[in-house]
Amino acid sequence: MPAQEYSAILSIMNRRAFGARFLGAALVPFALPQAPPLSDLRVEGRRVNDSLRRLSTFGRNSQGGVDRVAYSEADLAGRAFATGLMKEAGLSVSTDPAGNIIGKRAGSDPSRRSLMAGSHIDSVPQGGNFDGDVGSMSAIEVARTLHEAGVVLQHPLEVVIFANEEGGQTGARAMSGRLSSEDLDRVSSSGKTLREGIGFIGGDVTRLAEARRSSDEITSYLELHIEQGPVLDSEGISIGVVEGIVGIHRWMVTIEGFANHAGTTPMNARRDALLSAAWFIKRVNEEITAAPGRQVGTVGWIEAEPGAPNVIPGKVRLTLEMRDLDWDKIDGIFGRLKQASDEIGESNDTKFSFEEIYDNPPRLTDPRLQQRIESASQLLGLSSKAMPSGAGHDAQSLSHIVPVGMIFVPSRDGISHSAEEFTTESDVTNGANVLLQTILSLDRSPIGT
């Protein structure tokens, strides 16, 4: 074949090859960036901590803590702030008849029940800036993270700011159907009755039954909270996996003696009610510490009558509170204290009587949720420890209707209910990420009920 003809044929073949390559490339879609796996999804730590700082301005006091008791003006302002954050997170927000703020995010499968997370933002008088707030702001941040990442869960997601947790879990008890009409007449720390307070924050006690929810609507509830104790901080552990929430039993103890002149009544002729109270208080400490375990007992309030320096106290009233996960243990200790009171009364010619004023039995968290929280901690490379909660939480009331799980983060030096209450930014962020990853795990593989 002549060289000139060969060259022409080769040129045609090269053009065809180039065209085929070009056409093939055109037919292949451009490679789009792969979305990172959901296990790599993280909250914006700086933002959630900024939300905590901003929330702390509502009800701030001179000590640096907050007086944001439920049903106060400060509570109302804090609720408005939280509602705004929920809307920014893409949540549809409403207030239920009990005054709980509920932010909802639809899932891809309308037949599925909601995953619920939240906490509270009301404080005790002269409280701190982290109790309840960490869980509330983190739950909102989780919703915002999902919203910004365009992640649609299969389940609906509900973020709840519960009303008046510090005054007896009012909102959570209403949601679980355990708030009675008698409860509504109790006076809250704001000075309002619960009935008045619920109306003040936008609830409606005439429709309170509508606030009740059930496992037909909710598959589980998760709550992130500061530990409020020293264990995680002292042991350098990042995450507490809560096994259960202690029961709280309170009594009003009345001790009757005889008021008489402090100068003319001989010591061996006195019926000193305050002396009997002192012996009893010492015995409370002895009985509590003698039993093995983590039970606690406290006499936190005492009043002596007539309360004059020159009169022997004729009557004393004091509170006795005991907490533990084991209710039988508390009953046993109380029985021994009753026997001790009889002995003290006989030796000092005084009389003891006990009135039960609060009874909230212990509630265990769901073992399956404990495992999911533990797995999320491991995924994030965080150390964890199984532990009880020594304080009451909204999860305690929710546990009557759905499986609950709780995540603890450290409290510096174990301080809580104080302006000195503090949790580091990194610990807050860690807790929020554990909450996020636990929710994602539950969405992929629900625990059922």
VEXZA-609486 format. One record per residue: y, x, z of N, C-alpha, C in turn; residue number from 1. Coordinates in steps of 0.05 Angstrom, whole numbers. Atoms other than C-alpha are relative to their C-alpha. Layout:
% VEXZA-609486
     n.y     n.x     n.z    ca.y    ca.x    ca.z     c.y     c.x     c.z  resi
       Y       X       Z       Y       X       Z       Y       X       Z   NUM
...
% end
This chain:
% VEXZA-609486
     n.y     n.x     n.z    ca.y    ca.x    ca.z     c.y     c.x     c.z  resi
     -24      17       0       0       0       0      25      18       0     1
     -25     -16       0      68      27     -19      14      -1      27     2
     -13      -2     -26     108      51      40      22     -21       3     3
     -22      19      -2     166       5      23     -10     -28       7     4
      12      26      -6     121     -57      24     -10      -2      29     5
      11      -1     -27      88     -36      89      23      -4      21     6
     -23       2     -18     156     -28     122      11     -28       2     7
     -10      27       1     177     -97     100     -18     -19      17     8
      19      17     -15     113    -129     128       3       5      30     9
      -3      -7     -28     122     -91     194      25     -12      12    10
     -25      12      -9     194    -116     200      -4     -29       6    11
       5      29      -4     172    -188     191     -17      -5      25    12
      17       3     -23     117    -179     243      15       4      26    13
     -16      -6     -24     166    -149     293      19     -24       7    14
     -18      23      -5     215    -207     283     -16     -24      12    15
      17      22     -11     158    -257     295      -7       5      29    16
       8      -7     -28     136    -221     358      24      -4      19    17
     -24       3     -17     207    -220     385       6     -30       4    18
      -5      29      -3     215    -294     369     -19     -13      18    19
      20      12     -18     151    -311     404       6       7      29    20
      -7      -8     -28     172    -271     465      24     -16       9    21
     -25      14      -7     241    -304     465      -6     -30       6    22
       7      28      -3     212    -374     455     -16      -4      25    23
      16       2     -24     161    -362     509      16       1      25    24
     -17      -2     -24     214    -340     558      17     -25       4    25
     -16      23      -1     256    -400     541     -16     -24      11    26
      16      22      -9     198    -447     555      -8       2      29    27
       7      -4     -28     184    -416     623      24      -6      18    28
     -23       7     -17     229    -447     678      10      25      14    29
     -11     -22     -16     277    -400     713     -12      -2      28    30
      12      -1     -27     246    -378     780      21      -8      20    31
     -19       9     -21     281    -416     836      -7      14      26    32
       6     -13     -26     288    -384     905     -18     -18      16    33
      19      15     -16     231    -404     950      13      -7      27    34
     -10       7     -27     251    -443    1013     -17      14      21    35
      16     -14     -21     231    -404    1075     -18     -20      14    36
      18      18     -14     172    -433    1114      15     -12      25    37
     -13      13     -22     192    -482    1169      -3      16      26    38
       4     -16     -24     164    -433    1220      22      21       3    39
     -23     -19      -1     224    -388    1202      26     -13       6    40
     -25      14      -4     275    -442    1214      10       4      29    41
     -12      -6     -27     323    -427    1272      26     -15       3    42
     -25      13      -6     381    -462    1305      23      21      -2    43
     -23     -18      -1     451    -433    1303       8       4      29    44
      -4      -5     -29     454    -402    1372      29       0       8    45
     -28      -1      -7     528    -389    1371      12     -28       2    46
     -11      27       1     542    -461    1354      -8     -17      25    47
       9      16     -23     499    -493    1409      13      10      25    48
     -13     -10     -24     530    -447    1461      30      -8       0    49
     -27       9       1     599    -465    1436       2     -30       7    50
       1      28      -8     581    -539    1443      -1      -2      31    51
       1       1     -29     563    -525    1516      27       7      12    52
     -26      -7     -11     630    -491    1528      20     -23      -3    53
     -19      22       5     668    -548    1497      -6     -24      17    54
       7      22     -17     629    -600    1536      10       5      29    55
      -8      -7     -28     646    -563    1601      29      -5       6    56
     -29       6      -5     720    -579    1592       4     -28      10    57
      -4      28      -8     708    -653    1607      -9      -2      29    58
       6       1     -28     713    -660    1682       1      27      14    59
      -1     -27     -12     725    -586    1695      16      -1      26    60
     -14      -1     -26     744    -572    1768      11      28       5    61
     -13     -26      -6     781    -515    1801     -20      22       6    62
      20     -21      -6     716    -479    1819     -13      10     -26    63
      12      -8      25     697    -473    1745     -24     -17      -8    64
      22      18       6     643    -526    1748      12     -27     -10    65
      -9      26      10     649    -600    1731      -4     -22      21    66
       4      25     -14     659    -666    1766      -1     -22     -22    67
       4      19      22     631    -709    1710     -22     -20       8    68
      20      19     -10     594    -761    1751      -1     -24     -19    69
       5      22      18     565    -820    1713      21     -22       5    70
     -18      23       0     612    -878    1697      29       7       7    71
     -27      -9      -6     675    -836    1709      15       4     -27    72
     -16      -5      25     732    -823    1659     -10      26     -13    73
      10     -25      11     705    -752    1651     -27      -4     -15    74
      25       7      14     636    -780    1634       5     -14     -26    75
      -7      15      25     667    -827    1583      10      20     -21    76
     -10     -20      20     703    -768    1550     -22      18     -10    77
      22     -17       8     641    -725    1550     -19     -15     -19    78
      17      17      17     601    -782    1518      12      -2     -28    79
     -13       2      26     653    -789    1463      -3      27     -15    80
       4     -26      12     648    -714    1450     -29       3     -11    81
      28      -2       9     571    -717    1446      -5     -18     -24    82
       4      18      22     575    -777    1400      11      12     -26    83
     -11     -13      24     620    -738    1352     -18      22     -10    84
      19     -21       9     571    -680    1351     -25     -12     -13    85
      23      13      12     514    -728    1336       6      -9     -29    86
      -8       9      27     551    -756    1277       2      24     -19    87
      -1     -24      17     565    -686    1251     -28      10      -7    88
      28      -9       5     490    -673    1256     -15     -19     -19    89
      13      19      19     477    -731    1208     -15     -22      13    90
      15      21     -14     452    -779    1261      16     -26      -1    91
     -12      26      -2     465    -853    1261       0      -7      30    92
      -3       1     -29     492    -866    1331       6     -28      10    93
      -5      25     -13     491    -927    1376      -3       3      30    94
       3       0     -30     494    -944    1451     -18     -24       6    95
      18      23      -7     437    -986    1479      11     -15      24    96
     -11      16     -22     447   -1040    1532       1      14      27    97
       0     -15     -25     433    -990    1588      21      22       0    98
     -20     -21       2     488    -943    1563     -10      26     -10    99
      10     -24      12     442    -891    1532      11       3     -28   100
     -10      -5      27     471    -858    1470     -25       9     -16   101
      23      -5      16     418    -857    1415       9       8     -28   102
      -5      -9      27     424    -817    1351     -26       1     -16   103
      25       2      15     373    -832    1297       2      13     -27   104
       3     -13      26     350    -794    1236     -25     -10     -13   105
      23      13      13     304    -829    1187     -20      21      -9   106
      21     -17      10     237    -798    1168      -9      -9     -27   107
       9       7      27     202    -799    1101     -21     -22       0   108
      20      21      -2     148    -846    1127       9     -21      20   109
     -11      20     -19     178    -910    1156     -21     -12      19   110
      21      11     -17     111    -929    1186      -5      16      25   111
       6     -18     -23     111    -871    1234      20      -6      23   112
     -16       3     -24     137    -874    1305      18      24       4   113
     -20     -21      -4     196    -834    1329      -9      23      17   114
       0     -23     -19     196    -764    1358      27      -1      15   115
     -24       3     -16     246    -767    1415       5      26      16   116
      -8     -23     -16     285    -710    1449      27      -6      12   117
     -26       4     -12     345    -708    1495       1       9      29   118
      -4      -6     -29     371    -702    1566      25     -16       8   119
     -23      15     -10     435    -722    1602      25      19       1   120
     -24     -17      -3     508    -698    1609      16      -7      25   121
     -14       6     -25     529    -731    1674      -7      21      21   122
       4     -21     -20     535    -684    1734       0     -12      28   123
      -4       6     -28     531    -686    1809      29       7       6   124
     -27      -9      -8     598    -680    1845       0      30       4   125
      -2     -29      -1     620    -608    1839     -24      14     -11   126
      23     -11      13     564    -593    1792       6      23     -19   127
      -2     -23      18     551    -539    1740       2      -8     -29   128
      -5       5      28     558    -532    1665     -26       2     -17   129
      25      -4      15     484    -527    1645     -21     -21       6   130
      19      21      -8     444    -580    1683       2     -24     -18   131
      -1      23      19     426    -632    1630      13       7     -26   132
     -16      -7      24     477    -604    1582     -16      16     -20   133
      15     -17      18     431    -551    1554     -19     -16     -18   134
      19      16      15     378    -601    1534      14     -19     -19   135
     -15      20      17     429    -651    1506      12      14     -24   136
     -13     -14      22     468    -601    1464     -21      13     -19   137
      21     -12      17     404    -567    1440     -14     -21     -17   138
      13      21      16     372    -632    1418      18      -8     -24   139
     -19       5      22     435    -647    1377      -1      23     -20   140
       0     -24      18     433    -576    1349     -25       0     -17   141
      25       1      16     360    -585    1327       4     -20     -23   142
      -5      19      21     380    -648    1289      19      11     -21   143
     -19     -12      19     438    -611    1258     -12      21     -18   144
      14     -21      14     394    -553    1238     -17     -12     -22   145
      16      14      20     346    -600    1202      17     -12     -22   146
     -18      12      19     404    -636    1169      11      20     -19   147
     -12     -20      18     436    -573    1142     -20      14     -17   148
      21     -12      16     370    -545    1118     -13     -19     -19   149
      11      20      18     354    -609    1082     -29      -6       6   150
      27       5      -8     289    -616    1121      -3     -29       9   151
       5      28      -8     265    -688    1124     -28      -1      13   152
      25       3     -15     212    -700    1177     -15     -24     -10   153
      15      24       6     156    -749    1165       7     -22      20   154
      -6      19     -21     173    -782    1231      30      -4       2   155
     -28       3      -8     240    -812    1250       5      18      24   156
      -8     -16     -23     277    -768    1300      21     -14      16   157
     -20      13     -17     315    -797    1359      10      21      21   158
     -12     -17     -20     363    -755    1401      14     -19      20   159
     -10      19     -20     381    -790    1467      16      15      22   160
     -15      -8     -24     436    -776    1518      -3     -22      20   161
       6      21     -19     411    -814    1578      23      -4      20   162
     -22       7     -18     460    -849    1624      -8       3      29   163
       3      -1     -29     467    -833    1698     -27      11       9   164
      25     -13     -10     408    -786    1707       3       8      29   165
      -4     -11     -27     438    -756    1770       0     -23      21   166
       0      22     -19     444    -825    1801     -26     -16       1   167
      26      13      -2     370    -841    1796     -12      -7     -27   168
      12       4      26     352    -836    1722       4     -29     -10   169
      -5      28       6     385    -903    1709      -7      -7     -29   170
       5       6      28     384    -901    1633     -29       3      -8   171
      28      -5       7     314    -872    1628     -18     -22      13   172
      16      21     -14     287    -923    1679       3     -26     -15   173
      -4      24      16     318    -979    1637     -17       1     -25   174
      15      -3      25     285    -951    1574     -30      -3       6   175
      28       3      -7     218    -950    1610      -6     -26      14   176
       4      26     -11     228   -1020    1638      -3       0      30   177
       3      -3     -28     233    -997    1710      26      -2      16   178
     -25       5     -14     305   -1015    1727       2     -29       8   179
       1      27     -11     308   -1076    1772      29     -11       2   180
     -26      12      -4     364   -1126    1780      13       8      27   181
     -11      -9     -26     371   -1103    1853      13      27      -3   182
     -11     -27       4     384   -1032    1828      29      -2     -10   183
     -27       2      12     446   -1057    1791      22      -2      20   184
     -20       3     -20     482   -1070    1856       5      26      16   185
      -4     -26     -13     475    -998    1880      26      12      -9   186
     -25     -13       6     540    -959    1883      -5      28      -9   187
       4     -27      11     543    -897    1840      21      19      11   188
     -19     -20     -10     581    -832    1854      28      -5     -10   189
     -27       6      10     639    -859    1813      14     -21      17   190
     -11      23     -16     649    -916    1863      -6     -26     -13   191
       8      25      14     626    -967    1812     -30      -6       6   192
      28       7      -1     562   -1006    1820     -13       7     -27   193
      13      -5      26     510    -992    1766       7     -22     -20   194
      -7      22      18     526   -1060    1738      27       4     -13   195
     -27      -5      11     599   -1043    1731       0      25     -18   196
       0     -25      15     585    -973    1707     -12      -2     -28   197
      13       4      26     538    -994    1651      19     -13     -19   198
     -19      13      17     591   -1040    1625      23      18      -8   199
     -22     -18       5     644    -986    1631      -5      19     -23   200
       6     -19      21     607    -939    1584     -11     -13     -26   201
       7      13      25     591    -992    1532     -27     -14       0   202
      25      15      -2     526   -1022    1557       4     -29       5   203
      -1      28      -5     510   -1094    1571     -23      -9      17   204
      22       6     -18     469   -1113    1632     -13     -27      -6   205
      12      26       7     458   -1184    1605     -21       3     -21   206
      19      -5      21     417   -1152    1550     -18      24       7   207
      14     -25      -9     383   -1098    1592     -29       1     -10   208
      28       0       9     313   -1119    1571      -3      12     -28   209
       1     -11      27     331   -1098    1500      -1      30      -1   210
       1     -29      -2     337   -1026    1523     -28      11       3   211
      27      -9      -5     263   -1024    1538     -14       9     -26   212
      15     -10      23     221    -982    1490     -29       3       8   213
      29      -2      -5     146    -971    1483     -12      21     -19   214
      15     -19      17      94    -926    1452      -5     -11     -27   215
       1      11      27      93    -973    1393      22      11     -17   216
     -23     -10      15     160    -943    1374       3      31       1   217
      -4     -29      -6     158    -872    1403     -27      14       4   218
      25     -15      -2     103    -821    1396       0      20      24   219
      -2     -20     -22     128    -770    1448      29       5       6   220
     -27      -8      -8     189    -746    1486       0      28      10   221
      -3     -28      -9     211    -674    1495      27       4      13   222
     -25      -6     -14     264    -649    1543       2      30       7   223
      -7     -28      -7     294    -579    1547      19      -1      24   224
     -16       0     -25     325    -563    1615       1      27      12   225
       0     -24     -17     347    -506    1658     -20      -3      23   226
      20       2     -21     296    -489    1711      11     -11      26   227
     -12       7     -25     344    -499    1769     -13      13      24   228
      14     -15     -21     301    -451    1808      -1      29      -8   229
      -1     -29       5     290    -375    1812     -23      13     -15   230
      26     -13       8     220    -365    1783       3      15     -27   231
      -2     -13      26     235    -351    1709      19      24       1   232
     -20     -21      -1     296    -309    1724     -11      24      15   233
      10     -22     -17     263    -267    1779     -24      14     -14   234
      23     -12      12     200    -255    1737       5       9     -29   235
      -7      -9      26     237    -241    1672     -15     -15     -22   236
      15      16      20     202    -297    1634      19     -19     -15   237
     -19      14      16     236    -333    1577      -2     -30       1   238
       5      29       2     204    -402    1576     -19     -10      21   239
      17      14     -19     175    -448    1628     -13     -23     -14   240
      14      23      11     121    -496    1604      -7     -18      24   241
       1      17     -24     127    -553    1653     -26     -16       1   242
      26      14      -3      60    -580    1679       4     -28      11   243
      -5      26     -11      90    -638    1717      26       0      16   244
     -25       4     -15     150    -665    1754      -7     -11      27   245
       8       7     -27     144    -669    1829       9     -28       7   246
      -8      25     -12     145    -734    1866      20       5      21   247
     -21      -2     -21     203    -747    1912      -2     -23      19   248
       2      20     -20     195    -785    1976      21       4      21   249
     -22      -3     -20     254    -799    2023      -2     -23      20   250
      -1      19     -22     260    -833    2090      26       3      14   251
     -21      -1     -19     317    -851    2135     -13      -1      27   252
      12      -3     -27     297    -829    2205      22      -7      21   253
     -19       8     -21     332    -863    2264     -12       8      27   254
       9      -9     -27     327    -833    2334      19     -12      20   255
     -16      14     -20     350    -875    2392      -5      12      28   256
       1     -10     -27     366    -846    2460      19     -17      17   257
     -20      15     -16     423    -864    2508      25      17       2   258
     -26     -14      -1     496    -845    2503      10      -1      29   259
      -9      -2     -28     522    -820    2570      20      23       3   260
     -21     -20      -5     575    -776    2601     -12      28       0   261
      10     -27       4     566    -703    2581       4      17      25   262
      -5     -17     -23     594    -677    2647     -15      -8      25   263
      11      10     -25     562    -721    2699     -30      -6      -1   264
      28       6       3     492    -731    2671     -17      25       1   265
      16     -25      -3     442    -678    2695     -18       4     -25   266
      16      -7      24     401    -643    2640     -27     -14       1   267
      27      12      -2     335    -671    2666       1     -31      -1   268
      -3      29       0     363    -742    2664      10     -11     -27   269
     -12       8      26     387    -743    2592     -21     -11     -19   270
      16      10      22     360    -782    2533      16       7     -26   271
     -17     -12      21     393    -738    2481     -14      -3     -28   272
      12       5      26     378    -765    2411       4      24     -19   273
      -4     -23      17     408    -703    2378     -19      23       6   274
      20     -20      -7     363    -657    2417     -27      -6     -12   275
      25       8      13     303    -697    2393       1       5     -30   276
      -3      -5      28     330    -692    2323      -4      29      -7   277
       3     -29       5     335    -617    2328     -29       9       2   278
      28      -7      -2     263    -611    2352     -15     -10     -25   279
      14      12      23     241    -657    2295       6      17     -25   280
      -7     -15      24     279    -617    2242     -16      27       0   281
      16     -25      -1     245    -553    2266     -29      -5      -7   282
      28       7       6     178    -588    2262      -4      -5     -30   283
       2       4      29     192    -609    2190      -5      26     -14   284
       3     -26      13     200    -537    2170     -27      13       6   285
      25     -11      -8     138    -516    2208     -23     -13     -16   286
      22      14      14      93    -569    2176       1       5     -30   287
      -2      -5      29     119    -558    2106     -10      28      -7   288
       7     -28       6     110    -482    2109     -29       6       8   289
      27      -6      -9      42    -486    2143     -21      -7     -21   290
      19       9      20       8    -522    2085       2      18     -24   291
      -1     -17      25     -12    -479    2024      12     -17     -23   292
     -11      13      23      24    -495    1960      30       3      -3   293
     -29      -3       6      95    -504    1932      16     -25       9   294
     -14      24     -10     114    -568    1970      26       9      14   295
     -25      -5     -15     185    -571    1999       8     -24      16   296
     -10      21     -17     217    -611    2054      28       6       9   297
     -28      -4      -6     290    -621    2071      11     -22      17   298
     -18      18     -14     334    -654    2123      28       6     -10   299
     -25      -7      13     397    -657    2082      25     -15      10   300
     -23      15     -10     441    -707    2119      -7      -9      29   301
       3       8     -28     451    -722    2193      26     -12      11   302
     -23      13     -12     497    -767    2233      -6      -6      29   303
       4       5     -29     504    -770    2309      21     -19      10   304
     -18      20     -12     535    -827    2349       0       3      30   305
     -25       9      11     583    -835    2381      17      23     -13   306
     -14     -22      14     604    -766    2356      24      11      15   307
     -22     -11     -17     648    -744    2414     -10      24      15   308
       9     -25     -13     646    -675    2446      -8      -4      29   309
       6       4     -29     641    -704    2517     -19     -23       4   310
      20      21      -3     587    -756    2503     -27       9     -11   311
      28      -7       9     512    -744    2498      -6     -19     -23   312
       7      18      23     490    -770    2429     -22     -20       7   313
      20      21      -6     455    -836    2438     -16     -10     -24   314
      14       8      24     435    -847    2366       5      20     -22   315
      -2     -19      23     421    -801    2307     -15     -13     -24   316
      13       7      25     405    -818    2235      -1      24     -18   317
       3     -23      18     379    -766    2187     -19      -7     -23   318
      18       4      22     345    -762    2120     -22      21       0   319
      22     -18       4     277    -732    2108      -9      -3     -29   320
      10       1      28     257    -714    2037     -22      20      -3   321
      22     -19       6     192    -683    2013      -7      -3     -30   322
       6       0      29     172    -663    1942     -25      17      -5   323
      24     -16       9     106    -640    1910     -13     -15     -23   324
      15      13      21      61    -654    1851     -24     -15      12   325
      23      13     -13       6    -675    1900      10     -21      21   326
     -10      21     -17      24    -742    1931     -16      -3      25   327
      17       1     -24     -35    -740    1979       8      20      20   328
      -9     -20     -19      -9    -676    2008      25      -9      15   329
     -25      10     -13      59    -708    2021      -7     -21      21   330
       8      20     -19      25    -767    2054     -12      13      25   331
      12     -14     -23     -14    -719    2099      21      13      18   332
     -21     -13     -16      47    -680    2120      17     -21      14   333
     -15      21     -12      85    -744    2133     -15     -12      25   334
      16      10     -23      28    -769    2178       2      19      24   335
      -2     -19     -22      32    -705    2219      28       0      12   336
     -28       1     -11     108    -711    2225       4     -25      16   337
      -2      24     -16     101    -782    2249     -13       4      28   338
      13      -6     -26      53    -758    2303      18      18      16   339
     -18     -19     -15     101    -702    2321      24     -16      11   340
     -23      16     -10     158    -753    2327      -8     -16      25   341
       9      14     -25     117    -793    2378      -1      19      24   342
       1     -19     -22     106    -730    2419      28       8       9   343
     -27      -8      -7     179    -710    2416      14     -23      15   344
     -12      23     -13     201    -781    2433      -9      -3      29   345
      11       3     -27     155    -783    2493      11      21      19   346
      -9     -21     -18     177    -716    2520      30      -1       6   347
     -29       1      -4     252    -732    2513      10     -28       4   348
      -7      28      -5     251    -807    2526      18     -11     -22   349
     -14      11      23     275    -825    2456     -20     -14     -18   350
      17      16      17     248    -870    2401       7       6     -29   351
      -3      -5      29     237    -853    2327      -8     -24     -16   352
       8      20      19     235    -902    2270       5      11     -28   353
      -1     -11      27     224    -888    2195       3     -23     -20   354
      -4      19      21     251    -928    2136      -2      15     -27   355
       2     -12      26     228    -910    2066      23      -9     -18   356
     -24       7      16     290    -906    2021      -3       8     -29   357
       4      -8      28     264    -873    1957     -29       9      -3   358
      28      -7       5     195    -866    1927      -4       3     -30   359
       4      -5      28     186    -834    1859     -24      19      -3   360
      25     -15       1     114    -811    1849       1      23     -20   361
       1     -22      20      98    -745    1813     -11     -10     -27   362
       9       7      27      86    -749    1738      -8      26     -14   363
       9     -23      14      46    -699    1698       9      -1     -29   364
      -6      -1      29      68    -676    1629     -27       0     -16   365
      24       2      17      19    -685    1571     -11      28      -7   366
      11     -27       6     -29    -625    1564       3       8     -29   367
      -3      -7      29     -25    -630    1488      28      10      -6   368
     -27      -9       4      50    -623    1491       5      27      13   369
      -2     -27     -12      44    -565    1539     -10      21     -19   370
      11     -19      19       0    -531    1487      19       5     -23   371
     -18      -3      22      50    -544    1431      24      18       8   372
     -23     -16     -10     107    -515    1473      -8      29       3   373
      11     -27      -3      64    -454    1490      -3      13     -27   374
       4     -11      27      47    -444    1416      27       6     -13   375
     -26      -5      11     120    -450    1396      13      25      12   376
     -11     -24     -14     139    -397    1448     -14      25     -12   377
      14     -23      12      85    -350    1420      10       5     -28   378
     -10      -3      27     109    -362    1349      27      15       0   379
     -27     -12      -2     179    -341    1371      -1      27      15   380
       2     -26     -14     153    -280    1409      12      -1      28   381
     -12       4     -26     176    -308    1476     -22      -2      22   382
      18       2     -23     141    -299    1543       2     -28      12   383
       0      27     -11     122    -364    1578     -17      -1      25   384
      15       4     -25      94    -390    1644      -3     -29       5   385
       4      28      -8      63    -456    1664      10      -3      29   386
     -13       3     -26     100    -484    1724       7     -30       5   387
      -9      27      -6     119    -549    1760      30      -1      -1   388
     -29       5      -4     189    -579    1761       4     -10      28   389
      -7       9     -27     217    -584    1830      22     -21       1   390
     -22      20       2     273    -630    1807     -10     -24     -17   391
       6      23      16     270    -700    1778      15       2     -27   392
     -12       0      27     286    -711    1704      -6     -26     -14   393
       4      25      16     292    -767    1653     -29      -2     -10   394
      28       0      10     223    -746    1627     -19     -13      20   395
      17      12     -20     194    -770    1693      -2     -30      -4   396
       1      29       5     214    -842    1677     -13      -6     -27   397
      11       5      26     196    -836    1603     -30       3       0   398
      29      -5       0     126    -813    1622     -16     -26       6   399
      14      26      -5     110    -885    1642      -6     -14     -26   400
       5      15      26     112    -906    1568     -10      18     -22   401
       8     -18      22     100    -844    1525      -8      27      11   402
       5     -28      -8      71    -773    1530      26      16       1   403
     -24     -16      -2     125    -725    1553      -7      30       3   404
       2     -29      -4     135    -650    1551      27      11       8   405
     -25     -12      -9     187    -606    1584       0      30      -4   406
      -4     -28       5     214    -537    1566      21      10      20   407
     -20     -11     -18     249    -495    1619      10      27     -11   408
     -12     -26       4     297    -437    1609      11      10      26   409
      -7     -11     -26     319    -390    1665      28      -9      10   410
     -25       4     -14     374    -405    1715       6      26      16   411
      -6     -26     -13     408    -341    1738       1      -4      31   412
       3       0     -29     390    -329    1811     -10     -26      11   413
      10      25      -9     360    -398    1814      21     -20      10   414
     -22      17     -10     428    -431    1826       3     -24     -18   415
      -6      25      15     440    -503    1805      15     -19      18   416
     -18      19     -13     484    -562    1823      23      15      14   417
     -21     -18     -11     539    -511    1833      16      11     -24   418
     -16     -13      21     596    -481    1794     -12      27      -8   419
      13     -26       6     555    -416    1797     -24      -2     -18   420
      23       5      18     500    -447    1755       5      14     -27   421
      -4     -15      25     489    -403    1693     -26       6     -14   422
      22      -8      17     441    -393    1636      11      16     -24   423
     -11     -17      21     452    -338    1584      -1     -13     -27   424
       0      11      27     468    -352    1512     -26       4     -14   425
      26      -6      13     404    -319    1489     -22     -19      11   426
      20      18     -11     363    -362    1537       4     -29     -10   427
      -5      27      11     397    -426    1513     -11      -1     -29   428
      10       0      28     383    -406    1440     -30       1      -1   429
      29      -1       0     311    -389    1456     -12     -28       6   430
      10      27      -7     301    -457    1489       3     -20     -23   431
      -5      18      22     333    -493    1430     -20       5     -23   432
      19      -7      22     287    -456    1381     -28      -9       7   433
      26      10      -8     225    -473    1422      -1     -31      -4   434
      -2      29       5     248    -546    1420      -3      -7     -29   435
       1       4      29     258    -542    1345     -29       3     -11   436
      27      -5      10     190    -511    1331     -21     -19      11   437
      19      20     -11     154    -559    1378       3     -26     -15   438
      -4      25      15     185    -618    1341     -12       3     -28   439
      12      -4      26     164    -589    1274     -30      -1       1   440
      29       1      -4      94    -579    1300     -10     -28       4   441
       8      27      -5      90    -650    1325       3     -18     -25   442
      -4      15      25     116    -676    1258     -23       6     -19   443
      22      -7      17      62    -638    1220     -27     -11      10   444
      25       9     -11       7    -657    1267       5     -15      26   445
      -6      16     -23      22    -715    1314     -22       1      21   446
      20       0     -21     -13    -717    1382     -12     -28       4   447
      10      27      -5     -22    -793    1381       6      -7      29   448
      -4       9     -28     -24    -830    1447     -27      -5      13   449
% end
